[in-house]
Structure formats: C-alpha cells, structure tokens
Amino acid sequence: MLQEDIPETTIADFREYAAKFVAEVRQNRARPVLFMAWAYPRLGWISMAEIAQAHRDAAKELNVDVAPVGLSWQQASKQRPGMNFYGPDREHPSMYGTYLATCVVYATIYGRDPNGFAYVPSGLTPEEAAFLQRIAWQTVQDYRAGRV
C-alpha cells in the first residue's frame, strides 16, 4: 500500500514518485496499491475531485489498483455529516476515519465485502461500524466501475 501524499505534495511529484514506488514494489515481486488520501483544510490548493483524478491517471498509467479512501470519506460525510472523520489536527484520521480507511484497504486488496466484520473498535457502535463497512464496499465498487 503506497501513499505518495497528495495533498501534501504536487501532482507532478505524486506522479513521479508513485512511478518509482510502483517500480520498486514490482521489482520485489509484490502488488502495488495506491492509497488515495483525503483533502483537508490546511492545504486548500486541491479538491477531493482533483486528488481522485490524479490517482485515476496514475493508476491507468502504472496499471495499479487504488484504495479510494478519500472518496469513501466524502461519501460517508455526505450521508452522516455528524460523523467526524478527522482527528483533532483536522488532517489525520479519527477512529471513524481509521476504521473506514481500513475497510476500504481490505475491500481493495482482497476484493471482498467487509460487511459483517465482527471486530468493532472501542469508540464505535456496531451500527456505526456496519455503516462504515457498507460505505467502504460501495465506494470500492463504484470506483472500479468509474462511478465516483
């Protein structure tokens, strides 16, 4: 799982270093997957749509999968505006953001629905975990189909 941290870097740097990271991973006979992060207020120079497009372009060019975590945050935030995915610094993930990201990574790597995972981290209710599992799976499916 590689994160060449847009929005912390430029799109040009993202493309350059994603290619280098992917080549290195493949040289070691592993499967590279790009981790799509999320937009955050401190770095308002790029939107979530632009972050997603940069990942789509890199994925096509490098023939790799993307774990669309940022898009899953966006979808979940629309459906549950009161659920805060950001930690206190407004950049790193809260428990909700971490759990959702983990579900997206699982769904991306294994191609399986995380719905029904028994583990619910402290601080989440079973209903919240089930919601995040559904969002993760739906986002991964929609991303692969080009719907988001």
C-alpha positions in Angstrom: 0.0 0.0 0.0 1.6 3.2 -1.2 0.6 6.8 -0.2 2.5 9.5 -2.1 0.7 12.0 -0.1 -1.4 14.3 -2.2 -2.4 16.8 -0.8 1.0 17.3 0.8 2.9 17.2 -2.5 2.2 18.4 -6.0 0.5 16.3 -8.7 3.8 16.2 -10.7 5.7 14.9 -7.7 3.0 12.4 -6.9 3.2 11.0 -10.5 7.0 10.9 -10.4 7.3 9.2 -7.0 4.3 6.9 -7.5 6.0 5.5 -10.6 9.3 5.0 -8.6 7.5 3.3 -5.7 5.5 1.1 -8.0 8.6 0.0 -9.9 10.4 -0.8 -6.6 7.4 -2.8 -5.3 7.2 -4.8 -8.5 11.0 -5.4 -8.5 10.4 -7.2 -5.2 7.5 -9.2 -6.7 4.8 -7.6 -4.7 1.5 -6.0 -5.7 1.5 -2.2 -5.5 -1.8 -0.5 -4.5 -2.1 3.3 -4.2 -3.7 4.7 -1.1 -5.9 7.7 -2.0 -5.9 10.1 0.9 -8.4 12.9 1.5 -8.4 16.7 1.2 -8.1 18.7 4.3 -8.5 22.4 5.2 -4.8 23.4 5.8 -4.0 22.6 2.2 -6.9 24.1 0.3 -5.0 24.1 -3.0 -6.5 20.8 -4.2 -10.0 19.4 -4.1 -11.0 15.8 -3.4 -12.1 15.6 -7.1 -8.6 16.6 -8.2 -7.0 14.1 -5.8 -9.2 11.4 -7.2 -8.4 12.3 -10.8 -4.6 12.3 -10.1 -5.0 8.8 -8.7 -7.1 7.6 -11.6 -4.5 8.9 -14.0 -1.6 7.3 -12.1 -3.4 4.0 -11.8 -4.1 3.9 -15.5 -0.5 4.8 -16.4 1.0 2.4 -13.9 -1.6 -0.4 -14.1 -2.2 -0.5 -10.4 -5.2 -0.5 -8.1 -6.3 2.4 -5.9 -7.8 2.2 -2.4 -10.2 5.1 -2.7 -10.1 6.1 0.9 -10.6 9.9 0.3 -13.7 9.2 -1.8 -15.1 6.9 0.9 -14.7 9.7 3.5 -16.5 12.1 1.1 -19.4 9.6 0.6 -19.7 8.8 4.3 -19.6 12.5 5.3 -22.5 13.2 2.9 -24.6 10.5 4.5 -23.6 11.2 8.1 -22.5 14.8 8.4 -22.2 14.5 12.1 -19.6 11.7 11.9 -16.2 13.3 12.1 -13.5 11.5 10.1 -10.7 13.9 11.1 -8.7 13.8 14.3 -8.0 16.9 16.5 -5.5 18.3 14.0 -8.1 18.2 11.2 -5.7 16.3 9.0 -5.1 12.8 10.4 -8.0 10.4 10.8 -10.2 9.9 13.8 -11.3 6.4 14.9 -14.1 6.7 12.3 -11.6 7.7 9.6 -9.2 5.0 10.5 -11.8 2.3 10.6 -13.3 3.4 7.2 -9.8 3.5 5.7 -9.1 0.0 6.9 -12.3 -1.3 5.4 -11.5 0.3 2.1 -8.0 -1.1 2.0 -9.3 -4.6 2.8 -12.0 -4.3 0.1 -9.5 -3.1 -2.4 -6.8 -5.7 -1.7 -9.0 -8.7 -1.3 -11.9 -7.7 -3.5 -14.2 -8.7 -0.7 -17.1 -7.0 1.1 -16.0 -6.1 4.7 -19.7 -6.2 5.7 -20.2 -8.3 8.8 -16.7 -8.0 10.3 -17.1 -9.0 13.9 -14.5 -6.6 15.3 -15.8 -3.2 16.3 -13.1 -0.9 17.7 -13.6 0.9 21.0 -15.4 4.2 20.4 -17.6 2.8 17.5 -21.0 1.3 17.9 -21.8 -1.9 15.9 -24.3 0.2 13.8 -21.6 2.8 13.0 -19.1 0.0 12.1 -21.7 -1.6 9.8 -22.4 1.8 8.1 -18.6 2.3 7.5 -18.3 -1.2 6.2 -21.1 -0.6 3.7 -19.7 2.7 2.6 -16.2 1.1 2.1 -17.6 -1.7 -0.1 -19.9 0.6 -2.1 -17.1 3.2 -2.7 -14.6 0.5 -3.9 -17.2 -1.0 -6.2 -18.2 2.5 -7.5 -14.6 3.5 -8.0 -13.8 0.3 -10.0 -16.9 0.9 -12.2 -15.9 4.6 -12.8 -19.0 5.9 -11.0 -17.0 8.0 -8.5 
